[in-house]
Amino acid sequence: MCELLALNFNQPVRCSLSFRGFLHLGERNPDGWGIARFYGRACQVFKEPVTDTKSKLATFLRDYEYFASKIFIGHVRYASQGEPRLQNTHPFLRTFRSREVVLAHNGTLRIEEKTRMKFQPVGETDSKYLFLCITHQIVKGTNLFFRFSAN
């Protein structure tokens, strides 16, 4: 099963030690990795649909002294829905109400009834669809009840 990493600090810090340990979880989750860092309303996402051991980008970020933030969200992926491709690799990023937001999710959802939305997901994961549903429902001002069930 996928693994999540979430770090929150009161001042910007490097996440190299936590990121190093987190990436080792990719050995059991070979279908991709990603990490997001926030700066104010902006978010920067780095991700690849490969295991961290094959990623020069992951090595670079782990060792890069200026890769710092107050908030980090990371994910290593074991694909249960959608092929190991960039568009299916977490975290997912959207602009919402003048700020960038991300979602990383573990587990598999069975979608019982698809909601008609203005925007459609790029990719085939249940997590991407969930992310669009949440933002769609907030924009509409309706309650956040969904017809999803965990397997």
Rosetta constraint file for C-alpha pairs under 8 A:
AtomPair CA 1 CA 29 HARMONIC 6.98 0.50
AtomPair CA 1 CA 77 HARMONIC 7.48 0.50
AtomPair CA 1 CA 78 HARMONIC 5.71 0.50
AtomPair CA 1 CA 106 HARMONIC 7.24 0.50
AtomPair CA 1 CA 107 HARMONIC 6.92 0.50
AtomPair CA 2 CA 29 HARMONIC 6.19 0.50
AtomPair CA 2 CA 75 HARMONIC 7.08 0.50
AtomPair CA 2 CA 76 HARMONIC 5.60 0.50
AtomPair CA 2 CA 77 HARMONIC 4.76 0.50
AtomPair CA 2 CA 78 HARMONIC 5.19 0.50
AtomPair CA 2 CA 106 HARMONIC 5.59 0.50
AtomPair CA 2 CA 107 HARMONIC 7.18 0.50
AtomPair CA 3 CA 25 HARMONIC 7.19 0.50
AtomPair CA 3 CA 29 HARMONIC 7.90 0.50
AtomPair CA 3 CA 75 HARMONIC 5.69 0.50
AtomPair CA 3 CA 76 HARMONIC 5.36 0.50
AtomPair CA 3 CA 77 HARMONIC 6.94 0.50
AtomPair CA 3 CA 106 HARMONIC 6.78 0.50
AtomPair CA 4 CA 73 HARMONIC 7.46 0.50
AtomPair CA 4 CA 74 HARMONIC 5.64 0.50
AtomPair CA 4 CA 75 HARMONIC 4.65 0.50
AtomPair CA 4 CA 76 HARMONIC 6.76 0.50
AtomPair CA 4 CA 104 HARMONIC 7.32 0.50
AtomPair CA 4 CA 105 HARMONIC 7.60 0.50
AtomPair CA 4 CA 106 HARMONIC 7.28 0.50
AtomPair CA 5 CA 22 HARMONIC 7.07 0.50
AtomPair CA 5 CA 72 HARMONIC 7.57 0.50
AtomPair CA 5 CA 73 HARMONIC 5.56 0.50
AtomPair CA 5 CA 74 HARMONIC 4.60 0.50
AtomPair CA 5 CA 75 HARMONIC 6.18 0.50
AtomPair CA 6 CA 71 HARMONIC 7.50 0.50
AtomPair CA 6 CA 72 HARMONIC 5.66 0.50
AtomPair CA 6 CA 73 HARMONIC 4.60 0.50
AtomPair CA 6 CA 74 HARMONIC 6.33 0.50
AtomPair CA 7 CA 70 HARMONIC 7.65 0.50
AtomPair CA 7 CA 71 HARMONIC 5.54 0.50
AtomPair CA 7 CA 72 HARMONIC 5.05 0.50
AtomPair CA 7 CA 73 HARMONIC 6.59 0.50
AtomPair CA 8 CA 70 HARMONIC 5.60 0.50
AtomPair CA 8 CA 71 HARMONIC 4.59 0.50
AtomPair CA 8 CA 72 HARMONIC 6.68 0.50
AtomPair CA 9 CA 13 HARMONIC 7.42 0.50
AtomPair CA 9 CA 70 HARMONIC 4.79 0.50
AtomPair CA 9 CA 71 HARMONIC 6.47 0.50
AtomPair CA 10 CA 70 HARMONIC 6.22 0.50
AtomPair CA 11 CA 69 HARMONIC 7.41 0.50
AtomPair CA 11 CA 70 HARMONIC 5.38 0.50
AtomPair CA 12 CA 68 HARMONIC 5.64 0.50
AtomPair CA 12 CA 69 HARMONIC 4.24 0.50
AtomPair CA 12 CA 70 HARMONIC 4.35 0.50
AtomPair CA 12 CA 71 HARMONIC 7.89 0.50
AtomPair CA 13 CA 68 HARMONIC 4.92 0.50
AtomPair CA 13 CA 69 HARMONIC 5.52 0.50
AtomPair CA 13 CA 70 HARMONIC 6.34 0.50
AtomPair CA 14 CA 65 HARMONIC 7.02 0.50
AtomPair CA 14 CA 66 HARMONIC 7.23 0.50
AtomPair CA 14 CA 67 HARMONIC 5.84 0.50
AtomPair CA 14 CA 68 HARMONIC 4.27 0.50
AtomPair CA 14 CA 69 HARMONIC 6.77 0.50
AtomPair CA 15 CA 19 HARMONIC 5.66 0.50
AtomPair CA 15 CA 62 HARMONIC 7.59 0.50
AtomPair CA 15 CA 67 HARMONIC 7.46 0.50
AtomPair CA 15 CA 68 HARMONIC 6.59 0.50
AtomPair CA 15 CA 72 HARMONIC 7.96 0.50
AtomPair CA 16 CA 20 HARMONIC 5.83 0.50
AtomPair CA 16 CA 61 HARMONIC 7.79 0.50
AtomPair CA 16 CA 62 HARMONIC 4.92 0.50
AtomPair CA 16 CA 63 HARMONIC 6.55 0.50
AtomPair CA 17 CA 21 HARMONIC 6.49 0.50
AtomPair CA 17 CA 62 HARMONIC 7.89 0.50
AtomPair CA 18 CA 22 HARMONIC 5.99 0.50
AtomPair CA 19 CA 23 HARMONIC 5.99 0.50
AtomPair CA 19 CA 62 HARMONIC 6.33 0.50
AtomPair CA 20 CA 24 HARMONIC 6.79 0.50
AtomPair CA 20 CA 62 HARMONIC 6.27 0.50
AtomPair CA 21 CA 25 HARMONIC 7.30 0.50
AtomPair CA 22 CA 26 HARMONIC 7.66 0.50
AtomPair CA 23 CA 33 HARMONIC 7.81 0.50
AtomPair CA 23 CA 52 HARMONIC 6.09 0.50
AtomPair CA 23 CA 76 HARMONIC 7.39 0.50
AtomPair CA 24 CA 52 HARMONIC 7.54 0.50
AtomPair CA 25 CA 29 HARMONIC 6.54 0.50
AtomPair CA 25 CA 76 HARMONIC 7.09 0.50
AtomPair CA 26 CA 30 HARMONIC 5.47 0.50
AtomPair CA 26 CA 32 HARMONIC 7.66 0.50
AtomPair CA 26 CA 33 HARMONIC 7.25 0.50
AtomPair CA 26 CA 51 HARMONIC 5.70 0.50
AtomPair CA 26 CA 52 HARMONIC 5.98 0.50
AtomPair CA 26 CA 53 HARMONIC 7.82 0.50
AtomPair CA 26 CA 76 HARMONIC 5.73 0.50
AtomPair CA 26 CA 77 HARMONIC 7.40 0.50
AtomPair CA 27 CA 51 HARMONIC 6.97 0.50
AtomPair CA 27 CA 52 HARMONIC 7.78 0.50
AtomPair CA 27 CA 53 HARMONIC 7.77 0.50
AtomPair CA 28 CA 78 HARMONIC 7.64 0.50
AtomPair CA 29 CA 51 HARMONIC 7.16 0.50
AtomPair CA 29 CA 76 HARMONIC 6.00 0.50
AtomPair CA 29 CA 77 HARMONIC 5.17 0.50
AtomPair CA 29 CA 78 HARMONIC 4.49 0.50
AtomPair CA 30 CA 50 HARMONIC 6.26 0.50
AtomPair CA 30 CA 51 HARMONIC 4.47 0.50
AtomPair CA 30 CA 52 HARMONIC 7.74 0.50
AtomPair CA 30 CA 76 HARMONIC 7.69 0.50
AtomPair CA 30 CA 77 HARMONIC 6.54 0.50
AtomPair CA 30 CA 78 HARMONIC 6.11 0.50
AtomPair CA 31 CA 49 HARMONIC 5.66 0.50
AtomPair CA 31 CA 50 HARMONIC 5.38 0.50
AtomPair CA 31 CA 51 HARMONIC 5.96 0.50
AtomPair CA 31 CA 76 HARMONIC 7.55 0.50
AtomPair CA 31 CA 77 HARMONIC 5.16 0.50
AtomPair CA 31 CA 78 HARMONIC 5.26 0.50
AtomPair CA 31 CA 79 HARMONIC 5.94 0.50
AtomPair CA 31 CA 84 HARMONIC 5.24 0.50
AtomPair CA 32 CA 47 HARMONIC 7.33 0.50
AtomPair CA 32 CA 48 HARMONIC 5.49 0.50
AtomPair CA 32 CA 49 HARMONIC 3.85 0.50
AtomPair CA 32 CA 50 HARMONIC 4.38 0.50
AtomPair CA 32 CA 51 HARMONIC 5.30 0.50
AtomPair CA 32 CA 52 HARMONIC 7.42 0.50
AtomPair CA 32 CA 76 HARMONIC 5.79 0.50
AtomPair CA 32 CA 77 HARMONIC 5.01 0.50
AtomPair CA 32 CA 78 HARMONIC 7.39 0.50
AtomPair CA 32 CA 84 HARMONIC 6.69 0.50
AtomPair CA 32 CA 85 HARMONIC 7.95 0.50
AtomPair CA 32 CA 89 HARMONIC 5.94 0.50
AtomPair CA 32 CA 90 HARMONIC 7.90 0.50
AtomPair CA 33 CA 47 HARMONIC 5.59 0.50
AtomPair CA 33 CA 48 HARMONIC 5.71 0.50
AtomPair CA 33 CA 49 HARMONIC 6.49 0.50
AtomPair CA 33 CA 50 HARMONIC 6.85 0.50
AtomPair CA 33 CA 51 HARMONIC 6.61 0.50
AtomPair CA 33 CA 52 HARMONIC 6.67 0.50
AtomPair CA 33 CA 74 HARMONIC 7.56 0.50
AtomPair CA 33 CA 75 HARMONIC 5.60 0.50
AtomPair CA 33 CA 76 HARMONIC 4.23 0.50
AtomPair CA 33 CA 77 HARMONIC 5.96 0.50
AtomPair CA 33 CA 89 HARMONIC 6.76 0.50
AtomPair CA 33 CA 90 HARMONIC 6.91 0.50
AtomPair CA 34 CA 45 HARMONIC 7.12 0.50
AtomPair CA 34 CA 46 HARMONIC 5.53 0.50
AtomPair CA 34 CA 47 HARMONIC 3.86 0.50
AtomPair CA 34 CA 48 HARMONIC 6.43 0.50
AtomPair CA 34 CA 74 HARMONIC 5.55 0.50
AtomPair CA 34 CA 75 HARMONIC 5.32 0.50
AtomPair CA 34 CA 76 HARMONIC 6.50 0.50
AtomPair CA 34 CA 89 HARMONIC 6.95 0.50
AtomPair CA 34 CA 90 HARMONIC 5.68 0.50
AtomPair CA 34 CA 91 HARMONIC 5.96 0.50
AtomPair CA 35 CA 45 HARMONIC 5.83 0.50
AtomPair CA 35 CA 46 HARMONIC 5.48 0.50
AtomPair CA 35 CA 47 HARMONIC 6.34 0.50
AtomPair CA 35 CA 72 HARMONIC 6.84 0.50
AtomPair CA 35 CA 73 HARMONIC 5.57 0.50
AtomPair CA 35 CA 74 HARMONIC 4.08 0.50
AtomPair CA 35 CA 75 HARMONIC 6.41 0.50
AtomPair CA 35 CA 90 HARMONIC 7.87 0.50
AtomPair CA 35 CA 91 HARMONIC 6.62 0.50
AtomPair CA 36 CA 43 HARMONIC 6.57 0.50
AtomPair CA 36 CA 44 HARMONIC 5.51 0.50
AtomPair CA 36 CA 45 HARMONIC 4.28 0.50
AtomPair CA 36 CA 46 HARMONIC 6.35 0.50
AtomPair CA 36 CA 72 HARMONIC 5.53 0.50
AtomPair CA 36 CA 73 HARMONIC 5.14 0.50
AtomPair CA 36 CA 74 HARMONIC 6.26 0.50
AtomPair CA 36 CA 91 HARMONIC 6.84 0.50
AtomPair CA 36 CA 102 HARMONIC 7.70 0.50
AtomPair CA 37 CA 43 HARMONIC 5.66 0.50
AtomPair CA 37 CA 44 HARMONIC 5.41 0.50
AtomPair CA 37 CA 45 HARMONIC 6.61 0.50
AtomPair CA 37 CA 68 HARMONIC 7.67 0.50
AtomPair CA 37 CA 69 HARMONIC 5.97 0.50
AtomPair CA 37 CA 70 HARMONIC 7.78 0.50
AtomPair CA 37 CA 71 HARMONIC 5.75 0.50
AtomPair CA 37 CA 72 HARMONIC 4.61 0.50
AtomPair CA 37 CA 73 HARMONIC 6.66 0.50
AtomPair CA 38 CA 42 HARMONIC 5.88 0.50
AtomPair CA 38 CA 43 HARMONIC 4.40 0.50
AtomPair CA 38 CA 44 HARMONIC 6.42 0.50
AtomPair CA 38 CA 69 HARMONIC 6.21 0.50
AtomPair CA 38 CA 70 HARMONIC 6.97 0.50
AtomPair CA 38 CA 71 HARMONIC 5.59 0.50
AtomPair CA 38 CA 72 HARMONIC 6.74 0.50
AtomPair CA 39 CA 43 HARMONIC 6.11 0.50
AtomPair CA 39 CA 69 HARMONIC 6.68 0.50
AtomPair CA 39 CA 70 HARMONIC 7.60 0.50
AtomPair CA 41 CA 98 HARMONIC 7.46 0.50
AtomPair CA 41 CA 99 HARMONIC 4.62 0.50
AtomPair CA 41 CA 100 HARMONIC 5.93 0.50
AtomPair CA 42 CA 99 HARMONIC 6.20 0.50
AtomPair CA 42 CA 100 HARMONIC 5.39 0.50
AtomPair CA 43 CA 100 HARMONIC 5.77 0.50
AtomPair CA 43 CA 101 HARMONIC 7.19 0.50
AtomPair CA 45 CA 91 HARMONIC 7.32 0.50
AtomPair CA 45 CA 93 HARMONIC 7.53 0.50
AtomPair CA 47 CA 86 HARMONIC 7.34 0.50
AtomPair CA 47 CA 89 HARMONIC 6.77 0.50
AtomPair CA 47 CA 90 HARMONIC 7.15 0.50
AtomPair CA 47 CA 91 HARMONIC 7.68 0.50
AtomPair CA 48 CA 55 HARMONIC 7.74 0.50
AtomPair CA 48 CA 85 HARMONIC 7.84 0.50
AtomPair CA 48 CA 86 HARMONIC 5.94 0.50
AtomPair CA 48 CA 89 HARMONIC 6.79 0.50
AtomPair CA 49 CA 84 HARMONIC 5.39 0.50
AtomPair CA 49 CA 85 HARMONIC 5.13 0.50
AtomPair CA 49 CA 86 HARMONIC 5.27 0.50
AtomPair CA 49 CA 88 HARMONIC 7.88 0.50
AtomPair CA 49 CA 89 HARMONIC 5.97 0.50
AtomPair CA 50 CA 54 HARMONIC 6.57 0.50
AtomPair CA 50 CA 55 HARMONIC 6.96 0.50
AtomPair CA 50 CA 84 HARMONIC 7.46 0.50
AtomPair CA 51 CA 55 HARMONIC 6.75 0.50
AtomPair CA 52 CA 58 HARMONIC 6.15 0.50
AtomPair CA 52 CA 59 HARMONIC 7.95 0.50
AtomPair CA 55 CA 59 HARMONIC 6.65 0.50
AtomPair CA 56 CA 60 HARMONIC 6.11 0.50
AtomPair CA 57 CA 61 HARMONIC 6.18 0.50
AtomPair CA 58 CA 62 HARMONIC 6.07 0.50
AtomPair CA 59 CA 63 HARMONIC 6.34 0.50
AtomPair CA 60 CA 64 HARMONIC 5.79 0.50
AtomPair CA 61 CA 67 HARMONIC 6.45 0.50
AtomPair CA 62 CA 67 HARMONIC 7.95 0.50
AtomPair CA 73 CA 91 HARMONIC 7.46 0.50
AtomPair CA 73 CA 104 HARMONIC 7.51 0.50
AtomPair CA 74 CA 90 HARMONIC 7.81 0.50
AtomPair CA 74 CA 91 HARMONIC 6.81 0.50
AtomPair CA 74 CA 104 HARMONIC 7.32 0.50
AtomPair CA 75 CA 90 HARMONIC 5.99 0.50
AtomPair CA 75 CA 91 HARMONIC 6.48 0.50
AtomPair CA 75 CA 104 HARMONIC 6.37 0.50
AtomPair CA 75 CA 105 HARMONIC 7.97 0.50
AtomPair CA 76 CA 90 HARMONIC 7.63 0.50
AtomPair CA 77 CA 89 HARMONIC 7.06 0.50
AtomPair CA 77 CA 90 HARMONIC 7.42 0.50
AtomPair CA 79 CA 83 HARMONIC 6.74 0.50
AtomPair CA 79 CA 84 HARMONIC 6.57 0.50
AtomPair CA 80 CA 108 HARMONIC 6.75 0.50
AtomPair CA 81 CA 108 HARMONIC 7.61 0.50
AtomPair CA 81 CA 124 HARMONIC 6.73 0.50
AtomPair CA 81 CA 125 HARMONIC 5.26 0.50
AtomPair CA 81 CA 126 HARMONIC 6.83 0.50
AtomPair CA 82 CA 88 HARMONIC 6.31 0.50
AtomPair CA 82 CA 123 HARMONIC 7.12 0.50
AtomPair CA 82 CA 124 HARMONIC 4.76 0.50
AtomPair CA 82 CA 125 HARMONIC 5.22 0.50
AtomPair CA 83 CA 88 HARMONIC 6.99 0.50
AtomPair CA 83 CA 124 HARMONIC 7.72 0.50
AtomPair CA 84 CA 88 HARMONIC 6.52 0.50
AtomPair CA 84 CA 89 HARMONIC 7.11 0.50
AtomPair CA 85 CA 89 HARMONIC 6.40 0.50
AtomPair CA 87 CA 122 HARMONIC 6.25 0.50
AtomPair CA 87 CA 123 HARMONIC 5.02 0.50
AtomPair CA 88 CA 123 HARMONIC 5.29 0.50
AtomPair CA 88 CA 124 HARMONIC 6.47 0.50
AtomPair CA 88 CA 125 HARMONIC 6.02 0.50
AtomPair CA 88 CA 128 HARMONIC 7.67 0.50
AtomPair CA 90 CA 103 HARMONIC 7.34 0.50
AtomPair CA 90 CA 104 HARMONIC 5.47 0.50
AtomPair CA 90 CA 105 HARMONIC 7.73 0.50
AtomPair CA 91 CA 102 HARMONIC 6.05 0.50
AtomPair CA 91 CA 103 HARMONIC 5.39 0.50
AtomPair CA 91 CA 104 HARMONIC 4.60 0.50
AtomPair CA 91 CA 105 HARMONIC 7.98 0.50
AtomPair CA 92 CA 102 HARMONIC 5.24 0.50
AtomPair CA 92 CA 103 HARMONIC 5.26 0.50
AtomPair CA 92 CA 104 HARMONIC 6.51 0.50
AtomPair CA 92 CA 128 HARMONIC 6.88 0.50
AtomPair CA 92 CA 131 HARMONIC 8.00 0.50
AtomPair CA 93 CA 100 HARMONIC 6.75 0.50
AtomPair CA 93 CA 101 HARMONIC 5.77 0.50
AtomPair CA 93 CA 102 HARMONIC 4.49 0.50
AtomPair CA 93 CA 103 HARMONIC 6.84 0.50
AtomPair CA 94 CA 100 HARMONIC 5.65 0.50
AtomPair CA 94 CA 101 HARMONIC 5.53 0.50
AtomPair CA 94 CA 102 HARMONIC 6.42 0.50
AtomPair CA 95 CA 99 HARMONIC 5.54 0.50
AtomPair CA 95 CA 100 HARMONIC 4.33 0.50
AtomPair CA 95 CA 101 HARMONIC 6.19 0.50
AtomPair CA 96 CA 100 HARMONIC 5.95 0.50
AtomPair CA 96 CA 101 HARMONIC 6.60 0.50
AtomPair CA 96 CA 135 HARMONIC 7.46 0.50
AtomPair CA 103 CA 131 HARMONIC 6.60 0.50
AtomPair CA 104 CA 127 HARMONIC 7.48 0.50
AtomPair CA 105 CA 127 HARMONIC 6.06 0.50
AtomPair CA 107 CA 150 HARMONIC 7.45 0.50
AtomPair CA 108 CA 126 HARMONIC 6.97 0.50
AtomPair CA 108 CA 127 HARMONIC 7.99 0.50
AtomPair CA 108 CA 150 HARMONIC 6.01 0.50
AtomPair CA 108 CA 151 HARMONIC 6.13 0.50
AtomPair CA 109 CA 126 HARMONIC 6.03 0.50
AtomPair CA 109 CA 127 HARMONIC 7.71 0.50
AtomPair CA 109 CA 148 HARMONIC 6.13 0.50
AtomPair CA 109 CA 149 HARMONIC 5.59 0.50
AtomPair CA 109 CA 150 HARMONIC 4.68 0.50
AtomPair CA 109 CA 151 HARMONIC 6.23 0.50
AtomPair CA 110 CA 126 HARMONIC 7.63 0.50
AtomPair CA 110 CA 148 HARMONIC 5.73 0.50
AtomPair CA 110 CA 149 HARMONIC 5.31 0.50
AtomPair CA 110 CA 150 HARMONIC 6.06 0.50
AtomPair CA 110 CA 151 HARMONIC 6.53 0.50
AtomPair CA 111 CA 126 HARMONIC 7.43 0.50
AtomPair CA 111 CA 147 HARMONIC 6.66 0.50
AtomPair CA 111 CA 148 HARMONIC 4.97 0.50
AtomPair CA 111 CA 149 HARMONIC 6.87 0.50
AtomPair CA 112 CA 147 HARMONIC 5.76 0.50
AtomPair CA 112 CA 148 HARMONIC 5.95 0.50
AtomPair CA 112 CA 149 HARMONIC 7.59 0.50
AtomPair CA 113 CA 147 HARMONIC 6.20 0.50
AtomPair CA 113 CA 148 HARMONIC 7.84 0.50
AtomPair CA 115 CA 133 HARMONIC 7.33 0.50
AtomPair CA 117 CA 133 HARMONIC 7.70 0.50
AtomPair CA 117 CA 136 HARMONIC 6.86 0.50
AtomPair CA 119 CA 132 HARMONIC 7.61 0.50
AtomPair CA 120 CA 129 HARMONIC 7.84 0.50
AtomPair CA 120 CA 132 HARMONIC 7.56 0.50
AtomPair CA 121 CA 128 HARMONIC 6.18 0.50
AtomPair CA 121 CA 129 HARMONIC 5.92 0.50
AtomPair CA 121 CA 132 HARMONIC 6.93 0.50
AtomPair CA 122 CA 128 HARMONIC 7.77 0.50
AtomPair CA 123 CA 128 HARMONIC 7.24 0.50
AtomPair CA 124 CA 128 HARMONIC 7.45 0.50
AtomPair CA 124 CA 129 HARMONIC 8.00 0.50
AtomPair CA 125 CA 129 HARMONIC 6.60 0.50
AtomPair CA 126 CA 130 HARMONIC 6.11 0.50
AtomPair CA 127 CA 131 HARMONIC 6.19 0.50
AtomPair CA 128 CA 132 HARMONIC 6.40 0.50
AtomPair CA 129 CA 133 HARMONIC 6.18 0.50
AtomPair CA 130 CA 134 HARMONIC 6.20 0.50
AtomPair CA 131 CA 135 HARMONIC 6.45 0.50
AtomPair CA 132 CA 136 HARMONIC 5.89 0.50
AtomPair CA 133 CA 137 HARMONIC 6.03 0.50
AtomPair CA 134 CA 138 HARMONIC 6.29 0.50
AtomPair CA 134 CA 144 HARMONIC 6.85 0.50
AtomPair CA 135 CA 139 HARMONIC 6.18 0.50
AtomPair CA 136 CA 140 HARMONIC 6.24 0.50
AtomPair CA 137 CA 141 HARMONIC 6.11 0.50
AtomPair CA 137 CA 142 HARMONIC 5.50 0.50
AtomPair CA 137 CA 143 HARMONIC 6.79 0.50
AtomPair CA 137 CA 144 HARMONIC 6.25 0.50
AtomPair CA 138 CA 142 HARMONIC 6.36 0.50
AtomPair CA 138 CA 143 HARMONIC 7.60 0.50
AtomPair CA 138 CA 144 HARMONIC 7.44 0.50
